[in-house]
Each structure stands twice: as structure tokens, then as C-alpha cells.
């Protein structure tokens, strides 16, 4: 997954964090982080389930 993203260095990461802080504010930022983390976990779970299903189908 991360191979598809361009290389993000420290300056770019700081810029993204500052922009997120300005856009969402310090009160909403933890909620946004939790929502993003939950979305990533659900995406990984769904992709692993699809992968397992495909592997079981190929074995049959």
C-alpha cells in the first residue's frame, strides 16, 4: 500500500500536520485522527478477508 504513495519526508509531513491543525482546529484533530485510524483498520481487514477468500477459491 505504501509503495504506491510518493516518498513523504519530514518537511512535507510537518506541513500536512500544520494544515490539518489549521483546518480542523486542536479540538477536532484527535477525533479526525481516530476516524482515519478506524478507516485504515477496516480497509486492512476487508482486504485481508478478500485475499483469504481468493486464496481459498484458488485452492479449490
Secondary structure, DSSP 8 states (H G I E B T S, - for coil): -TTSS----HHHHHHHHHHHHHHHHHHHHHHHHHHHHHHHHHHHHHHHHHHHHHHHHHH-
